[in-house]
Each structure stands twice: as C-alpha cells, then as structure tokens.
Amino acid sequence: MDFSALHYYLPTTKPIKPKIIERNLIVYGATPAGITAAIQAKRMGLSVTIAEFGTHIGGITASGLGASDSGAKEAIGGLSREFFQELGKYYHTDEQWTFEPKAAKFVFDNWLKDNEIDVFFSQHLEVVKTENSKIIEIVMEDGTTYKGSFFIDASYEGDLMAKAGVSYFVGRESNATYKETYNGIQFGHPHHQFEKWIDPYVVEGDPLSGVLPGITETTHETLGYQGQGDNRIQAFNFRVCLTKNPDNRVSFPKPPSYDPERYALLLRYIKAGVWDAMNLHTFLPSRKTDLNNYGGFSTDNIGMNYEWPDGNYQTREKIFQDHFTYNLGMLYFLANDEQVPQAVRDEVSEWGLAKDEFEETGHWPHQLYIREARRMLADYVMTDHNCLGDLSVEDSIGLASYQMDSHHCRRVIIDGRVYNEGDVEIPISPYPISYRSIRPKADECTNLLVPVCLSSSHIAYGSIRMEPVFMILGQSAGAAAALAYQNNTTVQDISYEKLKDQLVNYGHVLEWDDSIEDDPILRMKSTFGKQ
C-alpha cells in the first residue's frame, strides 16, 4: 500500500517569480465553510479565490465524515441545506444525509466549477501583513502573495487569524470564566468510559513496572478538580471509510512504525470481556461505513494532540503521522495479532478500506479530524448559556442544533484503574449563533471573518463545531464580507439588518420554531452517531 502522498505538510519551494493574486476576497481554507463563503461572496458580486493549505478540498466532510451530525434538519438552510439536496441528486433521491466521501467531493467540485472559483493548493501561510488593524496581504511559503480587501479564515486551526494578531484561546476554560456548568475538567460523565476495572500498569498491580501506552497522566497531583480550566483539547481521529464488500475491500495493511504495544490496554480490555472499539459504524451508501470512536478505547488518540493548535507545520506533521499510525495500527492489530481472540480477529477481518475512496493516499482519508484548535476571543463569546437557552442573541447568522459534545481530553489513573476524562454529551435545543462571534474586535482586525475558529468557549464549541453549521457560518461570512465591500466599511460596521435580509433571501434559518420541539417526528436532536 502506497501512503507516500499521505501528509499534513510537505515543504514547498519558492519559484523565481512568485505569483501575486489580487481579489476582492481571499478565503484561506477549502473546507466546507471556505467553499460556502466563497460561493456566497461570488454570488453577491465579489471576485474571490481560495488558498488551501493541503491538496484536497472539502475538509473532513470529503474525507470520511459521511455521517454528518446534522442535529435538527429543520435548522439547516442556505448552501448547507443545498449540499444535502445536491447529494440527493447524486443518489437519485430528494435529500441525502449520509454519503460517501467521493460523493461529497463531487458536490464540492461542481460547486466550485459552476461558480468559477479557483483554488490554489499547498498554500502554507507564512506571513500576514497588516496596517492599522487591517490585513493588506498574506504571503505563502512558496512566495505566492494574496492581496484582498477582505479575508476569511476558514481553516480548522485559525492560522490566518493568529498570524493577523487576533486574540484567541486554546484549551478548556474554567467554569468560572463564563459562569458555565459543563466546561473545564469533567469527571463522572458515563459515555465512552471503561465499563470494567482495568489495571493501568504493565505488570498488573505493580506501579513500579510503568504504565501501559495511551495513559497520559499517572499521579493524583495532576488530576485537577471538576470545572478547572486547562490547555487540553478534545481528541482527534480519522473518520475511516470501511466496507465488507469483497469486490471493493482492501485488507488493513501494517502501517509504518507499527507497534503492537500501543494496543496493550485495548487487549486487556477485550480480555476483560468488553469488545466495543468498532461499535460506531454508521452505514453509508454503496455498502460502506463511517467508523468513529466508541467506548473506552477506540479510534480517538486521546491526549496526543495538545501541540496541534499552536504547533508549527513540522510539529503538526508528526502529530498527523502519529494519528495515522495509531488508527490504522489499531485496525491491523485487531485483525492480525495472535493475542487478540479469534472471534474478534475474524470479525475485524471482514472489514477493509474502500478501494474506490482516497486512491491518491492509499485509500486512507487525507484529512485528520481536527475537532478543536484555536478559538477567537471576540466581542461576543458563545457559551453553554447559549446552548442551554439561558441566553439568546439578536444578531443571528444561523442555528446550531447538535448536543454539546466534547470527546475525551486525557486518559488518567484514578485509584489504580484507567479512567477517560473530558467527554461531555448534553442535549440541547437549536439556538442562534451571533454575528459578533465570527468577527474580531475592531481594534484587532477590521477586514477578517472567522467562521470556523469562532469566538466560543470549549464546551459551546462542542455543539457548534459540526460541519453543516460551519457551512452555514461560512456562507454568512461570505455575505458579510460582500456587504462590507459594497458599503466600503468594516466587518464590524455593516448593518445587521442588511445582513439578515441577505441571509434570509438565500434561505438561511435564523430563528427556531419552538413548536417543532413538541412534534416527536420533527424533533431531531443528535440525528446520527456521536461526532
């Protein structure tokens, strides 16, 4: 299997005469949010281009996350809803809410082609030049320079935002920071926890023998207390597209740097009687599935991503490769290691990678699932008060409707047993997201919008961070940038009423009809598998 093209980052070199690209709007990141932002701005008359860090479009939506957690479908409008309608055309139905990665790519490719939006790949941001709280140009590692009147950072990491000098936060705020309930360190939540007492030590019962791989903290002094803030972020994984179809199945290969000892804790858990690491398969069309994390030990590489948000490109490449090795290694281990019970090996061996997906990267997804990175600190910070309905906003640019959902942030030892910490799953009703949360403070930057790494607390971001919502926010950002350009003003000073009119005109849902909550057929909280 050839994984030579599977990278987060490969250095680029400067040509003799680097390109200079000038547009009304520069979008950084060909994520779903970046694509909808570009389309909306183009529809409103702006010249637009997208600079993409990697070599693919569509972010995680086109890289394995085929079971997109939509929450309440009635809360999804605009281009986000059109995306699922276009998938319906692909599959010859009205709307399609689960889909193959290649189907998502097909829709995004057609959108970009139909709207005549060019995308430049391998654009590694190096320098952001600003004057008087305004971005003038951005320069890439290969020397390409982008000049624009307005910029949108649609990356999962918020690199453009950070290099522009905009304030941001990484990690979990304490509950005290915004007087929240579900932020910070979280013990006692039941989901994706070890169901049995599992000894953490290499030699069971002997702390001096060392701890098994995957356990990140080993002493009571580092446990902290409920609601305490820290710099940890929720776990990443790859969303792996699998199939049992023998005509389209590629057996799990041994990954580079494979080490079976990384799965000693999983093996101990299986031998204790719990085999659930692959329980969260959401079925997709064409006999495929979207494999996600489930249970105490699964595809989440818990605690191994803390350096990602502020890490340089080389650091992120190491983390990317470690997650790839961990995820593929787990599947190979379960299918082949003789220590694994035969019944489990037989079950896992029925699955394989889909031969007709990700052909350039050895049938493995090219995008790591960045569930959380930087989060902007703007004039308005979305918190769990918004998610729970205790606070609302009057400048809605779209609705979020998925539960507050944070994956585990670390794996620790408590009283001699293994314990996962950080998972939170709290049901909510659809709620509006503030325009102020996607624009920086005026004294920091006046021509930038940030629809992905928006201003939100850790736990509120756990609800907002779903891809359909990012498409909504991206389109809203594109509309706001167009209004600011047309009115020769800043992103802070545009008229919200004009923005609202544009969004409604383009099919956005800005308010939630509470009567839907009373209808058991229409009530659709957490429609698909946990994100």
C-alpha positions as CSV (number, residue, x, y, z in Angstrom):
1,M,0.0,0.0,0.0
2,D,1.4,3.4,-1.0
3,F,0.9,6.0,1.7
4,S,3.7,8.3,0.3
5,A,1.1,11.0,-0.5
6,L,-0.5,10.9,2.9
7,H,0.9,14.0,4.7
8,Y,-0.3,17.1,6.5
9,Y,2.7,19.1,5.4
10,L,5.4,18.8,2.8
11,P,7.7,21.9,2.4
12,T,7.3,23.9,-0.8
13,T,10.0,26.0,-2.6
14,K,9.8,29.5,-4.0
15,P,9.8,29.8,-7.8
16,I,11.9,32.6,-9.4
17,K,8.9,34.8,-9.9
18,P,6.2,34.0,-7.2
19,K,2.6,34.7,-8.1
20,I,0.7,37.8,-6.9
21,I,-3.0,37.2,-6.7
22,E,-5.5,40.0,-6.2
23,R,-9.2,39.6,-5.4
24,N,-11.9,41.4,-3.5
25,L,-12.0,38.5,-1.1
26,I,-9.3,35.9,-0.2
27,V,-10.6,32.8,1.6
28,Y,-8.0,30.7,3.4
29,G,-9.1,27.1,3.6
30,A,-11.1,25.0,1.1
31,T,-13.1,23.5,4.0
32,P,-16.9,23.3,3.6
33,A,-17.0,26.7,5.4
34,G,-14.5,28.2,3.0
35,I,-16.3,26.9,-0.1
36,T,-19.7,28.3,1.0
37,A,-18.1,31.6,2.0
38,A,-16.5,31.9,-1.5
39,I,-19.7,30.9,-3.3
40,Q,-21.8,33.4,-1.3
41,A,-19.4,36.3,-1.9
42,K,-19.2,35.4,-5.6
43,R,-23.0,35.4,-5.9
44,M,-23.0,38.9,-4.4
45,G,-20.6,40.2,-7.0
46,L,-17.1,39.9,-5.4
47,S,-14.1,38.4,-7.0
48,V,-12.9,35.5,-4.9
49,T,-10.2,32.9,-4.6
50,I,-9.4,30.2,-2.2
51,A,-5.9,29.4,-0.8
52,E,-5.9,25.8,0.5
53,F,-3.1,24.6,2.8
54,G,-3.3,21.0,1.6
55,T,-4.0,19.3,-1.7
56,H,-7.7,18.5,-1.3
57,I,-11.0,20.3,-1.0
58,G,-13.9,19.7,1.3
59,G,-12.1,19.2,4.7
60,I,-13.3,16.4,6.8
61,T,-16.7,16.3,5.1
62,A,-15.0,14.9,1.9
63,S,-12.6,12.8,4.0
64,G,-14.6,10.2,5.7
65,L,-17.2,12.0,7.8
66,G,-20.1,10.7,5.8
67,A,-22.4,10.5,8.8
68,S,-22.6,14.3,9.2
69,D,-24.2,15.1,12.5
70,S,-27.0,17.4,11.4
71,G,-28.9,17.8,14.7
72,A,-32.3,19.2,13.7
73,K,-32.5,19.2,9.9
74,E,-35.1,22.0,10.1
75,A,-32.4,24.2,11.5
76,I,-30.3,23.8,8.4
77,G,-30.8,26.2,5.5
78,G,-28.9,28.0,2.7
79,L,-26.0,26.4,1.0
80,S,-25.7,23.9,3.8
81,R,-29.1,22.5,3.0
82,E,-28.4,22.7,-0.7
83,F,-25.4,20.5,-0.1
84,F,-27.6,17.7,1.1
85,Q,-30.0,18.3,-1.7
86,E,-27.2,18.0,-4.2
87,L,-26.2,14.8,-2.6
88,G,-29.8,13.7,-3.1
89,K,-29.4,14.3,-6.8
90,Y,-26.2,12.3,-6.8
91,Y,-28.1,9.4,-5.2
92,H,-31.3,10.0,-7.1
93,T,-33.4,11.0,-4.0
94,D,-34.7,14.2,-2.5
95,E,-32.1,14.8,0.2
96,Q,-29.2,12.6,1.3
97,W,-27.9,12.9,4.8
98,T,-25.3,10.1,4.8
99,F,-22.9,9.9,1.9
100,E,-19.6,8.5,0.6
101,P,-16.5,10.8,0.7
102,K,-16.3,10.8,-3.1
103,A,-19.9,12.0,-3.3
104,A,-19.1,15.0,-1.1
105,K,-16.1,15.8,-3.2
106,F,-18.2,15.5,-6.3
107,V,-20.7,18.1,-5.0
108,F,-17.9,20.5,-3.8
109,D,-16.0,20.1,-7.2
110,N,-19.2,21.0,-9.1
111,W,-20.0,24.0,-6.8
112,L,-16.5,25.4,-7.4
113,K,-16.6,24.8,-11.1
114,D,-20.2,26.2,-11.5
115,N,-19.3,29.3,-9.6
116,E,-15.9,29.7,-11.4
117,I,-13.9,29.9,-8.1
118,D,-10.3,29.0,-8.4
119,V,-8.4,27.1,-5.6
120,F,-4.7,27.2,-5.1
121,F,-3.3,24.2,-3.3
122,S,-0.2,23.6,-1.0
123,Q,-0.5,27.2,0.2
124,H,1.3,27.2,3.5
125,L,0.7,30.5,5.2
126,E,4.0,32.2,6.3
127,V,3.4,35.9,6.8
128,V,0.4,38.1,7.3
129,K,1.0,41.8,6.7
130,T,-1.3,44.3,8.5
131,E,-1.7,48.1,8.7
132,N,-4.0,50.0,11.0
133,S,-5.8,46.8,12.1
134,K,-6.3,45.7,8.6
135,I,-4.8,42.8,6.6
136,I,-3.1,44.1,3.5
137,E,-1.7,40.8,2.1
138,I,-0.8,37.3,3.1
139,V,2.3,35.5,1.8
140,M,2.8,31.8,1.5
141,E,5.8,29.6,2.0
142,D,6.2,29.3,-1.8
143,G,6.2,33.1,-2.1
144,T,2.7,33.4,-3.5
145,T,1.2,36.7,-2.3
146,Y,-2.6,37.2,-1.9
147,K,-3.9,40.8,-1.8
148,G,-7.5,41.5,-1.0
149,S,-9.9,44.0,0.5
150,F,-11.3,41.3,2.9
151,F,-10.1,37.9,4.2
152,I,-11.9,34.9,5.6
153,D,-10.1,32.3,7.7
154,A,-12.0,29.1,7.1
155,S,-9.2,26.8,8.3
156,Y,-9.7,24.3,11.2
157,E,-6.7,25.8,13.1
158,G,-7.2,29.5,12.7
159,D,-3.7,30.2,11.4
160,L,-4.6,33.3,9.5
161,M,-6.5,34.7,12.5
162,A,-3.5,34.0,14.7
163,K,-0.9,35.5,12.4
164,A,-3.0,38.6,12.0
165,G,-2.6,39.3,15.7
166,V,-6.2,38.4,16.7
167,S,-6.7,37.3,20.2
168,Y,-7.7,33.6,20.7
169,F,-7.8,30.9,23.4
170,V,-6.7,27.2,23.3
171,G,-8.0,24.6,25.7
172,R,-10.8,24.4,28.2
173,E,-11.8,27.5,30.1
174,S,-12.7,27.0,33.8
175,N,-16.4,27.0,34.6
176,A,-15.7,30.3,36.5
177,T,-14.5,32.1,33.3
178,Y,-18.0,32.5,31.8
179,K,-20.0,31.1,34.8
180,E,-20.7,27.9,32.8
181,T,-21.7,24.4,34.0
182,Y,-20.0,21.9,31.6
183,N,-16.6,23.5,30.8
184,G,-13.2,22.6,32.2
185,I,-12.1,19.3,33.6
186,Q,-15.1,16.9,33.7
187,F,-15.3,13.7,35.8
188,G,-18.3,11.5,36.2
189,H,-19.8,11.5,32.7
190,P,-20.7,7.9,31.6
191,H,-20.1,8.0,27.9
192,H,-17.1,6.3,26.2
193,Q,-15.8,5.2,29.5
194,F,-14.1,1.9,30.6
195,E,-17.0,-0.3,31.6
196,K,-14.8,-2.5,33.8
197,W,-12.0,-2.0,36.2
198,I,-8.8,-2.1,34.0
199,D,-5.4,-2.1,35.6
200,P,-3.2,0.5,34.1
201,Y,0.2,-1.0,34.9
202,V,2.5,-3.1,32.7
203,V,2.6,-5.7,35.4
204,E,-0.9,-5.6,36.9
205,G,-0.9,-4.2,40.4
206,D,2.7,-3.0,40.2
207,P,3.1,0.8,39.7
208,L,6.8,0.4,39.5
209,S,6.5,-1.6,36.3
210,G,5.3,1.5,34.4
211,V,2.0,2.3,32.8
212,L,0.6,1.0,29.5
213,P,0.8,3.2,26.4
214,G,-2.1,5.6,25.9
215,I,-2.3,6.7,29.6
216,T,-1.2,10.3,29.7
217,E,-1.3,11.1,33.4
218,T,-0.4,8.9,36.3
219,T,-0.5,10.9,39.6
220,H,-3.3,12.4,41.7
221,E,-1.5,15.7,41.7
222,T,-2.3,16.3,38.0
223,L,-6.0,15.2,38.1
224,G,-7.3,18.7,39.0
225,Y,-10.9,19.3,40.0
226,Q,-14.3,19.5,38.4
227,G,-14.6,22.6,36.2
228,Q,-11.0,23.6,36.4
229,G,-9.5,25.1,33.2
230,D,-6.5,23.8,31.4
231,N,-4.8,23.8,28.0
232,R,-6.1,20.4,26.8
233,I,-8.3,19.9,23.8
234,Q,-10.6,17.0,22.8
235,A,-9.2,14.1,21.0
236,F,-8.7,13.8,17.2
237,N,-9.1,10.7,14.9
238,F,-9.5,9.8,11.3
239,R,-13.0,9.1,10.1
240,V,-12.3,5.8,8.3
241,C,-14.4,4.7,5.3
242,L,-14.8,0.9,5.6
243,T,-16.6,-1.8,3.6
244,K,-17.3,-5.5,3.8
245,N,-17.8,-5.7,0.1
246,P,-15.2,-8.2,-1.1
247,D,-15.1,-6.6,-4.6
248,N,-14.2,-3.2,-3.1
249,R,-12.3,-4.2,0.1
250,V,-8.6,-3.7,0.8
251,S,-7.4,-5.6,3.8
252,F,-5.8,-3.5,6.5
253,P,-2.1,-3.1,5.8
254,K,0.5,-2.8,8.5
255,P,1.3,0.9,8.9
256,P,4.8,2.4,9.1
257,S,6.2,2.4,12.6
258,Y,3.6,-0.1,13.7
259,D,4.0,-1.0,17.4
260,P,1.5,-3.6,18.8
261,E,2.3,-2.5,22.4
262,R,0.2,0.7,21.7
263,Y,-2.8,-1.6,22.0
264,A,-1.9,-3.5,25.1
265,L,-4.6,-1.6,27.1
266,L,-7.2,-2.4,24.4
267,L,-6.2,-6.1,24.5
268,R,-6.5,-6.1,28.3
269,Y,-10.0,-4.5,27.9
270,I,-11.1,-7.1,25.3
271,K,-9.9,-9.9,27.5
272,A,-11.8,-8.4,30.4
273,G,-14.9,-9.1,28.3
274,V,-15.6,-5.8,26.6
275,W,-15.3,-5.7,22.8
276,D,-16.8,-2.5,21.5
277,A,-14.0,-0.5,19.9
278,M,-15.6,-0.6,16.5
279,N,-19.2,-0.3,17.5
280,L,-19.8,3.1,16.0
281,H,-20.2,2.2,12.3
282,T,-22.7,4.5,10.6
283,F,-23.8,2.9,7.3
284,L,-23.3,4.9,4.1
285,P,-24.5,4.2,0.6
286,S,-22.7,1.6,-1.5
287,R,-22.1,-0.8,1.4
288,K,-19.7,1.5,3.1
289,T,-19.5,2.9,6.7
290,D,-18.1,5.8,8.6
291,L,-16.1,4.4,11.5
292,N,-15.9,6.7,14.5
293,N,-14.7,6.5,18.1
294,Y,-16.7,4.4,20.6
295,G,-16.2,3.1,24.1
296,G,-13.2,3.3,26.5
297,F,-10.5,2.5,23.8
298,S,-11.2,3.2,20.2
299,T,-10.1,5.4,17.3
300,D,-9.6,8.6,19.4
301,N,-5.9,9.1,20.1
302,I,-6.6,10.6,23.4
303,G,-4.2,13.2,24.8
304,M,-1.8,13.1,21.8
305,N,-2.8,16.4,20.1
306,Y,-2.2,19.2,22.6
307,E,0.6,20.8,20.5
308,W,-1.5,20.9,17.3
309,P,-3.3,24.3,17.6
310,D,-0.1,26.4,18.1
311,G,2.3,23.9,16.6
312,N,4.4,24.7,13.6
313,Y,3.9,22.7,10.4
314,Q,6.6,20.2,11.2
315,T,5.0,19.6,14.6
316,R,1.6,19.0,13.1
317,E,3.1,16.7,10.5
318,K,4.4,14.5,13.4
319,I,1.0,14.5,15.1
320,F,-0.7,13.7,11.9
321,Q,1.5,10.7,11.2
322,D,1.2,9.5,14.8
323,H,-2.6,9.6,14.5
324,F,-2.5,7.8,11.1
325,T,-0.2,5.1,12.6
326,Y,-2.4,4.8,15.7
327,N,-5.7,4.5,13.8
328,L,-4.5,2.1,11.0
329,G,-2.4,0.2,13.5
330,M,-5.4,-0.5,15.7
331,L,-7.3,-2.0,12.8
332,Y,-4.3,-4.1,11.7
333,F,-3.7,-5.2,15.3
334,L,-7.4,-6.3,15.8
335,A,-7.4,-8.2,12.5
336,N,-4.0,-9.9,12.8
337,D,-2.4,-10.0,16.2
338,E,-2.5,-13.6,17.6
339,Q,-3.1,-12.3,21.1
340,V,-6.5,-11.0,20.0
341,P,-9.3,-13.5,20.5
342,Q,-10.0,-15.4,17.2
343,A,-13.6,-14.3,17.1
344,V,-12.6,-10.6,17.2
345,R,-9.9,-11.2,14.5
346,D,-12.5,-12.9,12.3
347,E,-15.0,-10.1,12.8
348,V,-12.5,-7.3,12.1
349,S,-11.0,-9.1,9.1
350,E,-14.4,-8.9,7.4
351,W,-13.8,-5.2,7.0
352,G,-11.3,-3.3,4.9
353,L,-10.6,0.1,3.4
354,A,-12.8,1.1,0.4
355,K,-10.8,0.6,-2.8
356,D,-12.7,3.3,-4.6
357,E,-12.0,6.0,-2.0
358,F,-8.9,8.1,-1.4
359,E,-7.0,6.5,-4.3
360,E,-4.2,9.1,-4.1
361,T,-3.5,8.3,-0.4
362,G,-3.6,4.5,-0.2
363,H,-7.4,4.5,0.4
364,W,-6.9,6.3,3.7
365,P,-8.6,9.6,4.5
366,H,-6.4,12.6,3.8
367,Q,-7.8,14.9,6.5
368,L,-7.3,14.4,10.2
369,Y,-10.5,15.2,12.2
370,I,-9.5,18.5,13.9
371,R,-12.3,18.7,16.4
372,E,-10.9,21.7,18.2
373,A,-8.0,24.1,17.9
374,R,-7.8,27.8,18.4
375,R,-10.9,29.8,19.2
376,M,-11.1,33.5,18.7
377,L,-11.8,36.0,21.5
378,A,-14.2,38.5,20.0
379,D,-16.8,40.9,21.3
380,Y,-19.2,38.1,21.9
381,V,-18.2,34.6,23.2
382,M,-20.7,31.8,22.6
383,T,-21.1,29.8,25.9
384,D,-23.2,26.9,27.3
385,H,-25.7,29.6,28.4
386,N,-26.5,30.0,24.7
387,C,-26.6,26.2,24.1
388,L,-28.9,25.7,27.0
389,G,-31.2,28.5,26.0
390,D,-30.5,30.7,29.1
391,L,-29.1,33.4,26.8
392,S,-30.0,34.3,23.2
393,V,-28.6,36.7,20.7
394,E,-30.3,39.3,18.4
395,D,-27.8,39.1,15.6
396,S,-28.3,35.5,14.5
397,I,-26.4,34.3,11.4
398,G,-27.6,30.7,11.7
399,L,-28.6,28.0,14.1
400,A,-26.6,25.2,15.8
401,S,-28.7,22.2,16.9
402,Y,-26.3,19.4,17.9
403,Q,-25.8,18.5,21.5
404,M,-22.8,19.9,23.5
405,D,-20.3,17.2,22.6
406,S,-16.7,17.1,23.7
407,H,-14.6,14.0,23.3
408,H,-12.2,12.9,26.0
409,C,-9.2,15.0,26.6
410,R,-6.9,12.7,28.5
411,R,-6.6,9.1,29.9
412,V,-5.6,9.0,33.6
413,I,-5.3,6.7,36.6
414,I,-7.7,7.1,39.5
415,D,-7.3,4.8,42.5
416,G,-5.5,2.1,40.5
417,R,-7.8,2.0,37.5
418,V,-7.8,3.5,34.0
419,Y,-10.3,6.4,33.5
420,N,-11.0,8.7,30.5
421,E,-11.7,12.3,31.3
422,G,-13.3,15.1,29.4
423,D,-16.3,13.6,27.5
424,V,-19.5,15.6,27.8
425,E,-22.7,15.0,26.0
426,I,-25.6,17.3,26.9
427,P,-28.8,17.5,24.8
428,I,-29.9,21.0,23.7
429,S,-32.5,22.7,21.5
430,P,-31.5,24.7,18.4
431,Y,-30.1,28.1,19.2
432,P,-28.8,31.2,17.2
433,I,-25.1,32.0,16.7
434,S,-24.1,35.6,17.0
435,Y,-22.5,37.5,14.1
436,R,-20.2,39.1,16.7
437,S,-18.7,35.7,17.3
438,I,-17.2,35.4,13.8
439,R,-15.7,38.9,13.6
440,P,-12.6,40.1,15.6
441,K,-12.6,43.1,17.8
442,A,-12.3,46.3,15.8
443,D,-9.0,47.3,17.4
444,E,-7.5,43.9,16.3
445,C,-8.7,43.5,12.7
446,T,-11.4,45.1,10.6
447,N,-11.4,43.1,7.4
448,L,-11.3,39.5,8.6
449,L,-14.0,37.0,9.4
450,V,-13.6,33.6,11.2
451,P,-16.5,31.2,10.7
452,V,-14.7,28.0,11.9
453,C,-12.4,29.0,14.8
454,L,-15.1,31.4,16.0
455,S,-15.4,33.0,19.4
456,S,-16.8,30.3,21.7
457,S,-16.0,28.5,24.9
458,H,-14.7,25.0,24.7
459,I,-18.0,23.4,25.6
460,A,-20.2,25.6,23.4
461,Y,-17.8,24.8,20.6
462,G,-18.6,21.2,21.2
463,S,-22.1,21.9,19.9
464,I,-21.2,24.5,17.2
465,R,-18.3,22.5,15.6
466,M,-20.5,20.4,13.2
467,E,-19.8,20.6,9.5
468,P,-23.4,21.6,8.5
469,V,-23.1,24.5,10.9
470,F,-19.7,25.5,9.5
471,M,-21.2,25.6,6.1
472,I,-23.9,27.9,7.5
473,L,-21.4,30.2,9.2
474,G,-19.1,30.2,6.1
475,Q,-22.0,31.4,3.9
476,S,-22.8,34.1,6.5
477,A,-19.2,35.2,6.5
478,G,-19.2,35.5,2.7
479,A,-22.4,37.6,2.8
480,A,-20.9,39.9,5.5
481,A,-17.7,40.3,3.6
482,A,-19.7,41.2,0.4
483,L,-21.8,43.8,2.3
484,A,-18.7,45.3,3.9
485,Y,-17.0,45.6,0.5
486,Q,-20.1,47.1,-1.2
487,N,-20.6,49.6,1.5
488,N,-16.9,50.5,1.9
489,T,-16.9,49.7,5.6
490,T,-15.5,47.3,8.1
491,V,-16.9,43.9,9.1
492,Q,-17.8,45.4,12.5
493,D,-19.8,48.3,11.0
494,I,-22.0,46.6,8.5
495,S,-25.8,46.8,9.1
496,Y,-27.0,43.6,10.7
497,E,-30.5,44.2,9.3
498,K,-29.0,44.2,5.7
499,L,-27.0,41.1,6.5
500,K,-30.1,39.4,7.9
501,D,-32.1,40.3,4.7
502,Q,-29.4,38.7,2.6
503,L,-29.2,35.6,4.6
504,V,-33.0,35.1,4.6
505,N,-33.1,35.8,0.9
506,Y,-30.5,33.0,0.4
507,G,-32.5,30.5,2.5
508,H,-30.9,30.8,5.9
509,V,-32.8,29.7,9.0
510,L,-32.1,32.3,11.7
511,E,-34.8,31.5,14.3
512,W,-36.1,28.3,15.7
513,D,-39.8,27.4,15.8
514,D,-40.4,26.0,19.3
515,S,-43.4,24.2,18.1
516,I,-41.2,21.7,16.3
517,E,-39.9,20.6,19.7
518,D,-43.4,19.3,20.5
519,D,-43.6,17.1,17.5
520,P,-41.8,13.8,18.1
521,I,-41.4,13.2,14.3
522,L,-39.8,16.6,13.7
523,R,-37.7,16.6,16.9
524,M,-34.3,15.5,15.7
525,K,-31.6,16.2,18.3
526,S,-28.4,14.3,17.6
527,T,-29.7,12.6,14.5
528,F,-26.6,10.5,13.8
529,G,-23.6,8.9,15.6
530,K,-21.5,10.9,18.0
531,Q,-19.1,13.3,16.4
